[in-house]
Amino acid sequence: MYKRANHMQGEIFEKNTVDNCGCLKSNLAGFFEPVQLRVAIITIGLVLCGSVKAGQYSLSFTNGNTIPDANPTGLTDTRAISGIPAGEIISRVEVGLDISGGYNGDLYAYLRHESGTNIGFSVLLNRVGKSSNNPGDGELYFGYPDTGFVVTLSDSASADIHVYRSGSYMTNEQGQLLGTWQPDARNVNPYVVVTSDLRSAYLDSFAGLDPNGEWTLFIADCSSGEIAMLQTWSLNILTVPEPSPIALVALGTVGTAIWFPSVRRRVTTGLRTIFTNTKS
């Protein structure tokens, strides 16, 4: 499949919260750096406080719109979620994408969700297969030529979708990639992204947020030639109860022990004291 070089350097993908390549502004970076530890700490706290009652919410959205070819303004689909009980917070998010046609290496996509002043942001696709910024390198520059996706994106998957052709993969008769993959997570301008770029924008950025509110899927086609269409997309949201104030006190003690080994020997005694003093 022949691809024509396109040197557009992009416009603003999303105002206010995203810079001119669709990447999250640096002033929010600190919020996400310890996210894996935050998930672990929340889970520890829930176990300490008693039984954990998890919830699961699967939502599917029909779109059916064409993704504008070679146009960084892209396609935006925002959906409002409501009705998830108060006090439940996100523990894990998985995203389903059904995109038909086009050229997979053209596409950039992210998911965004606000919860109060906190923002979750994950790069789902970023020019899959693109590993060079030299137009003379053919597929290494344009990315993979397959024609669409019917995939689930999950942090717990075993392989990075950006390099899906480097291992075992399957497509259907329409040329759409199938299976469950890790999100691309390269929070980098899609016009210069390469395989070796740091991966930081995973789906675990949503952990700890209230699942209610607006969720935005953004998809842009970054190079001219073929036309893709977003058929449907979906969210699979797993929740846990928000930790109580007592749990947070306990977590402070556990967190101190994690960073300061000399305090570990006092954790058990400290937690026993906290719970004993709260009994009626």
GUMI-954561 format. One record per residue (C-alpha): residue number from 1; residue in three letters; x, y, z. Coordinates in steps of 0.1 Angstrom, whole numbers, plus 2048, in hexadecimal, padded with zeros to 3 digits. Example, Ala and Ser with C-alpha at 12.3 -4.5 7.8 and 13.67 -1.06 7.14 Angstrom:
REM GUMI-954561
resi: 1&resn: ALA&x: 87B&y: 7D3&z: 84E;
resi: 2&resn: SER&x: 889&y: 7F5&z: 847;
END
This chain:
REM GUMI-954561
resi: 1&resn: MET&x: 800&y: 800&z: 800;
resi: 2&resn: TYR&x: 80F&y: 821&z: 7F5;
resi: 3&resn: LYS&x: 811&y: 83E&z: 80D;
resi: 4&resn: ARG&x: 818&y: 862&z: 805;
resi: 5&resn: ALA&x: 82D&y: 876&z: 81D;
resi: 6&resn: ASN&x: 81A&y: 890&z: 831;
resi: 7&resn: HIS&x: 82E&y: 8AA&z: 844;
resi: 8&resn: MET&x: 812&y: 8BC&z: 857;
resi: 9&resn: GLN&x: 81E&y: 8C3&z: 87A;
resi: 10&resn: GLY&x: 7FC&y: 8C4&z: 88A;
resi: 11&resn: GLU&x: 7E5&y: 8DD&z: 89A;
resi: 12&resn: ILE&x: 7D8&y: 8DD&z: 8BD;
resi: 13&resn: PHE&x: 7C8&y: 8BB&z: 8C4;
resi: 14&resn: GLU&x: 7B7&y: 8C6&z: 8E3;
resi: 15&resn: LYS&x: 7B6&y: 8E9&z: 8F3;
resi: 16&resn: ASN&x: 7C0&y: 8F1&z: 916;
resi: 17&resn: THR&x: 7CA&y: 8CE&z: 922;
resi: 18&resn: VAL&x: 7DE&y: 8C1&z: 905;
resi: 19&resn: ASP&x: 7FB&y: 8D1&z: 8F2;
resi: 20&resn: ASN&x: 7FF&y: 8D3&z: 8CD;
resi: 21&resn: CYS&x: 807&y: 8AF&z: 8C8;
resi: 22&resn: GLY&x: 7EB&y: 8A1&z: 8DD;
resi: 23&resn: CYS&x: 802&y: 89B&z: 8FA;
resi: 24&resn: LEU&x: 7F9&y: 8A2&z: 91E;
resi: 25&resn: LYS&x: 808&y: 8C2&z: 92C;
resi: 26&resn: SER&x: 826&y: 8BE&z: 942;
resi: 27&resn: ASN&x: 815&y: 8CF&z: 960;
resi: 28&resn: LEU&x: 800&y: 8AF&z: 964;
resi: 29&resn: ALA&x: 81C&y: 897&z: 961;
resi: 30&resn: GLY&x: 823&y: 894&z: 986;
resi: 31&resn: PHE&x: 7FF&y: 889&z: 98C;
resi: 32&resn: PHE&x: 805&y: 869&z: 978;
resi: 33&resn: GLU&x: 828&y: 85F&z: 981;
resi: 34&resn: PRO&x: 820&y: 84A&z: 9A0;
resi: 35&resn: VAL&x: 7FF&y: 83C&z: 991;
resi: 36&resn: GLN&x: 809&y: 817&z: 994;
resi: 37&resn: LEU&x: 812&y: 81B&z: 9B8;
resi: 38&resn: ARG&x: 7F2&y: 82F&z: 9BE;
resi: 39&resn: VAL&x: 7DD&y: 811&z: 9B1;
resi: 40&resn: ALA&x: 7F1&y: 7F9&z: 9C7;
resi: 41&resn: ILE&x: 7ED&y: 80F&z: 9E6;
resi: 42&resn: ILE&x: 7C7&y: 813&z: 9E0;
resi: 43&resn: THR&x: 7C4&y: 7ED&z: 9DD;
resi: 44&resn: ILE&x: 7D8&y: 7E7&z: 9FD;
resi: 45&resn: GLY&x: 7C2&y: 7FF&z: A0F;
resi: 46&resn: LEU&x: 7A2&y: 7EF&z: A04;
resi: 47&resn: VAL&x: 7AE&y: 7CD&z: A0F;
resi: 48&resn: LEU&x: 7B8&y: 7DB&z: A31;
resi: 49&resn: CYS&x: 796&y: 7EA&z: A36;
resi: 50&resn: GLY&x: 782&y: 7CB&z: A2E;
resi: 51&resn: SER&x: 772&y: 7BB&z: A0F;
resi: 52&resn: VAL&x: 777&y: 7CB&z: 9ED;
resi: 53&resn: LYS&x: 758&y: 7CE&z: 9D8;
resi: 54&resn: ALA&x: 762&y: 7D4&z: 9B4;
resi: 55&resn: GLY&x: 74B&y: 7E0&z: 999;
resi: 56&resn: GLN&x: 74D&y: 7DC&z: 973;
resi: 57&resn: TYR&x: 73D&y: 7F2&z: 959;
resi: 58&resn: SER&x: 73E&y: 7EB&z: 934;
resi: 59&resn: LEU&x: 733&y: 806&z: 91D;
resi: 60&resn: SER&x: 732&y: 806&z: 8F7;
resi: 61&resn: PHE&x: 72E&y: 824&z: 8E0;
resi: 62&resn: THR&x: 725&y: 825&z: 8BB;
resi: 63&resn: ASN&x: 735&y: 840&z: 8A6;
resi: 64&resn: GLY&x: 736&y: 838&z: 881;
resi: 65&resn: ASN&x: 749&y: 857&z: 877;
resi: 66&resn: THR&x: 766&y: 85B&z: 85F;
resi: 67&resn: ILE&x: 787&y: 866&z: 86E;
resi: 68&resn: PRO&x: 792&y: 884&z: 859;
resi: 69&resn: ASP&x: 7B0&y: 87A&z: 843;
resi: 70&resn: ALA&x: 7D1&y: 88C&z: 849;
resi: 71&resn: ASN&x: 7C0&y: 8A4&z: 862;
resi: 72&resn: PRO&x: 7CE&y: 8A9&z: 885;
resi: 73&resn: THR&x: 7AC&y: 8B8&z: 891;
resi: 74&resn: GLY&x: 7A1&y: 894&z: 891;
resi: 75&resn: LEU&x: 780&y: 884&z: 89D;
resi: 76&resn: THR&x: 774&y: 88A&z: 8C1;
resi: 77&resn: ASP&x: 75A&y: 874&z: 8D2;
resi: 78&resn: THR&x: 750&y: 87F&z: 8F5;
resi: 79&resn: ARG&x: 739&y: 86A&z: 90A;
resi: 80&resn: ALA&x: 72A&y: 871&z: 92C;
resi: 81&resn: ILE&x: 729&y: 855&z: 946;
resi: 82&resn: SER&x: 712&y: 857&z: 964;
resi: 83&resn: GLY&x: 701&y: 840&z: 97C;
resi: 84&resn: ILE&x: 720&y: 82E&z: 98A;
resi: 85&resn: PRO&x: 71B&y: 830&z: 9B0;
resi: 86&resn: ALA&x: 72C&y: 84B&z: 9C4;
resi: 87&resn: GLY&x: 74B&y: 83F&z: 9D6;
resi: 88&resn: GLU&x: 757&y: 828&z: 9BB;
resi: 89&resn: ILE&x: 778&y: 830&z: 9AB;
resi: 90&resn: ILE&x: 789&y: 822&z: 98D;
resi: 91&resn: SER&x: 7A2&y: 805&z: 991;
resi: 92&resn: ARG&x: 7A6&y: 7FC&z: 96D;
resi: 93&resn: VAL&x: 79A&y: 807&z: 94A;
resi: 94&resn: GLU&x: 79B&y: 7F4&z: 929;
resi: 95&resn: VAL&x: 791&y: 803&z: 908;
resi: 96&resn: GLY&x: 783&y: 7F2&z: 8E9;
resi: 97&resn: LEU&x: 788&y: 801&z: 8C6;
resi: 98&resn: ASP&x: 777&y: 7F7&z: 8A6;
resi: 99&resn: ILE&x: 786&y: 80B&z: 88A;
resi: 100&resn: SER&x: 781&y: 801&z: 865;
resi: 101&resn: GLY&x: 796&y: 80A&z: 847;
resi: 102&resn: GLY&x: 7B2&y: 823&z: 844;
resi: 103&resn: TYR&x: 7D6&y: 81D&z: 84B;
resi: 104&resn: ASN&x: 7DF&y: 813&z: 86F;
resi: 105&resn: GLY&x: 800&y: 825&z: 870;
resi: 106&resn: ASP&x: 7EE&y: 846&z: 869;
resi: 107&resn: LEU&x: 7D9&y: 846&z: 889;
resi: 108&resn: TYR&x: 7DE&y: 857&z: 8AA;
resi: 109&resn: ALA&x: 7C4&y: 853&z: 8C6;
resi: 110&resn: TYR&x: 7C1&y: 85C&z: 8EB;
resi: 111&resn: LEU&x: 7A7&y: 858&z: 907;
resi: 112&resn: ARG&x: 7A1&y: 873&z: 920;
resi: 113&resn: HIS&x: 78B&y: 876&z: 93F;
resi: 114&resn: GLU&x: 788&y: 892&z: 959;
resi: 115&resn: SER&x: 77F&y: 88B&z: 97D;
resi: 116&resn: GLY&x: 77D&y: 8AC&z: 990;
resi: 117&resn: THR&x: 79F&y: 8BC&z: 98D;
resi: 118&resn: ASN&x: 7B0&y: 89B&z: 983;
resi: 119&resn: ILE&x: 7B4&y: 88F&z: 95F;
resi: 120&resn: GLY&x: 7BA&y: 86D&z: 952;
resi: 121&resn: PHE&x: 7CB&y: 86B&z: 930;
resi: 122&resn: SER&x: 7D7&y: 84D&z: 91B;
resi: 123&resn: VAL&x: 7E6&y: 84B&z: 8F8;
resi: 124&resn: LEU&x: 7D5&y: 82D&z: 8E8;
resi: 125&resn: LEU&x: 7E4&y: 82E&z: 8C6;
resi: 126&resn: ASN&x: 802&y: 842&z: 8B9;
resi: 127&resn: ARG&x: 80B&y: 83A&z: 895;
resi: 128&resn: VAL&x: 80F&y: 814&z: 89B;
resi: 129&resn: GLY&x: 82E&y: 807&z: 88B;
resi: 130&resn: LYS&x: 83E&y: 829&z: 886;
resi: 131&resn: SER&x: 863&y: 825&z: 88F;
resi: 132&resn: SER&x: 874&y: 83F&z: 879;
resi: 133&resn: ASN&x: 871&y: 864&z: 871;
resi: 134&resn: ASN&x: 882&y: 85F&z: 84F;
resi: 135&resn: PRO&x: 868&y: 85F&z: 832;
resi: 136&resn: GLY&x: 87F&y: 84A&z: 81E;
resi: 137&resn: ASP&x: 87B&y: 82D&z: 836;
resi: 138&resn: GLY&x: 859&y: 823&z: 829;
resi: 139&resn: GLU&x: 844&y: 80F&z: 842;
resi: 140&resn: LEU&x: 85C&y: 817&z: 85E;
resi: 141&resn: TYR&x: 852&y: 83C&z: 858;
resi: 142&resn: PHE&x: 82D&y: 837&z: 850;
resi: 143&resn: GLY&x: 825&y: 81B&z: 868;
resi: 144&resn: TYR&x: 812&y: 7FB&z: 864;
resi: 145&resn: PRO&x: 7FB&y: 7F9&z: 845;
resi: 146&resn: ASP&x: 7DF&y: 7E3&z: 853;
resi: 147&resn: THR&x: 7BC&y: 7F1&z: 84F;
resi: 148&resn: GLY&x: 7AB&y: 7F6&z: 871;
resi: 149&resn: PHE&x: 7A8&y: 7E8&z: 894;
resi: 150&resn: VAL&x: 790&y: 7D2&z: 8A8;
resi: 151&resn: VAL&x: 7A4&y: 7D2&z: 8C8;
resi: 152&resn: THR&x: 7A3&y: 7D5&z: 8ED;
resi: 153&resn: LEU&x: 7BD&y: 7EB&z: 8FD;
resi: 154&resn: SER&x: 7C7&y: 7E1&z: 921;
resi: 155&resn: ASP&x: 7E6&y: 7E8&z: 936;
resi: 156&resn: SER&x: 7E6&y: 7C4&z: 940;
resi: 157&resn: ALA&x: 7EA&y: 7B7&z: 91C;
resi: 158&resn: SER&x: 80C&y: 7A7&z: 913;
resi: 159&resn: ALA&x: 816&y: 7BB&z: 8F5;
resi: 160&resn: ASP&x: 819&y: 7E0&z: 8E9;
resi: 161&resn: ILE&x: 801&y: 7E8&z: 8CD;
resi: 162&resn: HIS&x: 81B&y: 800&z: 8BE;
resi: 163&resn: VAL&x: 830&y: 7E2&z: 8B3;
resi: 164&resn: TYR&x: 815&y: 7C8&z: 8AE;
resi: 165&resn: ARG&x: 826&y: 7BB&z: 88E;
resi: 166&resn: SER&x: 845&y: 7B2&z: 8A1;
resi: 167&resn: GLY&x: 835&y: 793&z: 8AF;
resi: 168&resn: SER&x: 816&y: 77D&z: 8AA;
resi: 169&resn: TYR&x: 7F7&y: 790&z: 89F;
resi: 170&resn: MET&x: 7D6&y: 78A&z: 88C;
resi: 171&resn: THR&x: 7C1&y: 79E&z: 874;
resi: 172&resn: ASN&x: 79E&y: 797&z: 867;
resi: 173&resn: GLU&x: 793&y: 796&z: 843;
resi: 174&resn: GLN&x: 790&y: 7BB&z: 842;
resi: 175&resn: GLY&x: 7B4&y: 7C0&z: 84E;
resi: 176&resn: GLN&x: 7AB&y: 7CC&z: 871;
resi: 177&resn: LEU&x: 7C2&y: 7C3&z: 88D;
resi: 178&resn: LEU&x: 7B3&y: 7AC&z: 8A7;
resi: 179&resn: GLY&x: 7BB&y: 7A4&z: 8CB;
resi: 180&resn: THR&x: 7C3&y: 7B5&z: 8EC;
resi: 181&resn: TRP&x: 7E1&y: 7CC&z: 8EE;
resi: 182&resn: GLN&x: 7F2&y: 7E5&z: 905;
resi: 183&resn: PRO&x: 7EA&y: 809&z: 8FB;
resi: 184&resn: ASP&x: 806&y: 81B&z: 8E8;
resi: 185&resn: ALA&x: 80B&y: 833&z: 905;
resi: 186&resn: ARG&x: 825&y: 848&z: 8F2;
resi: 187&resn: ASN&x: 81B&y: 86B&z: 8FC;
resi: 188&resn: VAL&x: 82E&y: 87A&z: 8DF;
resi: 189&resn: ASN&x: 826&y: 88F&z: 8C1;
resi: 190&resn: PRO&x: 818&y: 876&z: 8A7;
resi: 191&resn: TYR&x: 82B&y: 887&z: 88B;
resi: 192&resn: VAL&x: 84D&y: 87E&z: 89B;
resi: 193&resn: VAL&x: 844&y: 85F&z: 8B0;
resi: 194&resn: VAL&x: 85B&y: 841&z: 8AE;
resi: 195&resn: THR&x: 85A&y: 81F&z: 8BE;
resi: 196&resn: SER&x: 876&y: 827&z: 8D6;
resi: 197&resn: ASP&x: 863&y: 844&z: 8E6;
resi: 198&resn: LEU&x: 85B&y: 842&z: 90B;
resi: 199&resn: ARG&x: 83A&y: 833&z: 914;
resi: 200&resn: SER&x: 828&y: 846&z: 930;
resi: 201&resn: ALA&x: 803&y: 84C&z: 928;
resi: 202&resn: TYR&x: 7F4&y: 82B&z: 932;
resi: 203&resn: LEU&x: 7D0&y: 823&z: 93C;
resi: 204&resn: ASP&x: 7DA&y: 822&z: 961;
resi: 205&resn: SER&x: 7D9&y: 848&z: 960;
resi: 206&resn: PHE&x: 7B3&y: 844&z: 967;
resi: 207&resn: ALA&x: 7B9&y: 830&z: 987;
resi: 208&resn: GLY&x: 7A9&y: 841&z: 9A6;
resi: 209&resn: LEU&x: 792&y: 858&z: 992;
resi: 210&resn: ASP&x: 76C&y: 859&z: 994;
resi: 211&resn: PRO&x: 760&y: 847&z: 974;
resi: 212&resn: ASN&x: 742&y: 85E&z: 970;
resi: 213&resn: GLY&x: 745&y: 87B&z: 959;
resi: 214&resn: GLU&x: 751&y: 881&z: 935;
resi: 215&resn: TRP&x: 768&y: 86A&z: 923;
resi: 216&resn: THR&x: 777&y: 876&z: 902;
resi: 217&resn: LEU&x: 786&y: 860&z: 8E7;
resi: 218&resn: PHE&x: 79A&y: 874&z: 8CD;
resi: 219&resn: ILE&x: 7A8&y: 865&z: 8AD;
resi: 220&resn: ALA&x: 7BC&y: 876&z: 892;
resi: 221&resn: ASP&x: 7C9&y: 86B&z: 870;
resi: 222&resn: CYS&x: 7EC&y: 879&z: 86C;
resi: 223&resn: SER&x: 7F5&y: 871&z: 848;
resi: 224&resn: SER&x: 7E2&y: 872&z: 827;
resi: 225&resn: GLY&x: 7D7&y: 855&z: 812;
resi: 226&resn: GLU&x: 7BC&y: 83E&z: 821;
resi: 227&resn: ILE&x: 79C&y: 845&z: 834;
resi: 228&resn: ALA&x: 794&y: 834&z: 856;
resi: 229&resn: MET&x: 772&y: 834&z: 869;
resi: 230&resn: LEU&x: 76B&y: 830&z: 88E;
resi: 231&resn: GLN&x: 750&y: 817&z: 890;
resi: 232&resn: THR&x: 74D&y: 812&z: 8B6;
resi: 233&resn: TRP&x: 761&y: 815&z: 8D5;
resi: 234&resn: SER&x: 75C&y: 808&z: 8F8;
resi: 235&resn: LEU&x: 766&y: 80C&z: 91C;
resi: 236&resn: ASN&x: 76A&y: 7F0&z: 936;
resi: 237&resn: ILE&x: 76D&y: 801&z: 958;
resi: 238&resn: LEU&x: 776&y: 7EE&z: 978;
resi: 239&resn: THR&x: 770&y: 800&z: 998;
resi: 240&resn: VAL&x: 777&y: 7FC&z: 9BD;
resi: 241&resn: PRO&x: 769&y: 80F&z: 9DC;
resi: 242&resn: GLU&x: 77B&y: 82F&z: 9E4;
resi: 243&resn: PRO&x: 791&y: 82A&z: A03;
resi: 244&resn: SER&x: 783&y: 837&z: A24;
resi: 245&resn: PRO&x: 795&y: 851&z: A39;
resi: 246&resn: ILE&x: 7A0&y: 835&z: A50;
resi: 247&resn: ALA&x: 7AF&y: 822&z: A32;
resi: 248&resn: LEU&x: 7C2&y: 842&z: A27;
resi: 249&resn: VAL&x: 7D2&y: 845&z: A4A;
resi: 250&resn: ALA&x: 7DD&y: 820&z: A47;
resi: 251&resn: LEU&x: 7EA&y: 826&z: A24;
resi: 252&resn: GLY&x: 7FF&y: 843&z: A30;
resi: 253&resn: THR&x: 810&y: 82B&z: A48;
resi: 254&resn: VAL&x: 814&y: 810&z: A2D;
resi: 255&resn: GLY&x: 821&y: 82A&z: A14;
resi: 256&resn: THR&x: 83B&y: 836&z: A2D;
resi: 257&resn: ALA&x: 847&y: 812&z: A32;
resi: 258&resn: ILE&x: 84A&y: 80D&z: A0C;
resi: 259&resn: TRP&x: 862&y: 82A&z: A09;
resi: 260&resn: PHE&x: 873&y: 827&z: A2B;
resi: 261&resn: PRO&x: 87C&y: 803&z: A33;
resi: 262&resn: SER&x: 886&y: 80C&z: A56;
resi: 263&resn: VAL&x: 861&y: 814&z: A5E;
resi: 264&resn: ARG&x: 854&y: 7F2&z: A51;
resi: 265&resn: ARG&x: 858&y: 7E0&z: A72;
resi: 266&resn: ARG&x: 840&y: 7FA&z: A82;
resi: 267&resn: VAL&x: 824&y: 7F7&z: A67;
resi: 268&resn: THR&x: 812&y: 7D8&z: A75;
resi: 269&resn: THR&x: 811&y: 7E7&z: A98;
resi: 270&resn: GLY&x: 806&y: 809&z: A8A;
resi: 271&resn: LEU&x: 7E9&y: 7FA&z: A76;
resi: 272&resn: ARG&x: 7DE&y: 7E5&z: A93;
resi: 273&resn: THR&x: 7DC&y: 804&z: AA9;
resi: 274&resn: ILE&x: 7C8&y: 817&z: A8E;
resi: 275&resn: PHE&x: 7AD&y: 7FC&z: A8B;
resi: 276&resn: THR&x: 7AB&y: 7F4&z: AB0;
resi: 277&resn: ASN&x: 7A5&y: 818&z: AB9;
resi: 278&resn: THR&x: 788&y: 81B&z: AA0;
resi: 279&resn: LYS&x: 773&y: 7FE&z: AAE;
resi: 280&resn: SER&x: 753&y: 807&z: AC0;
END
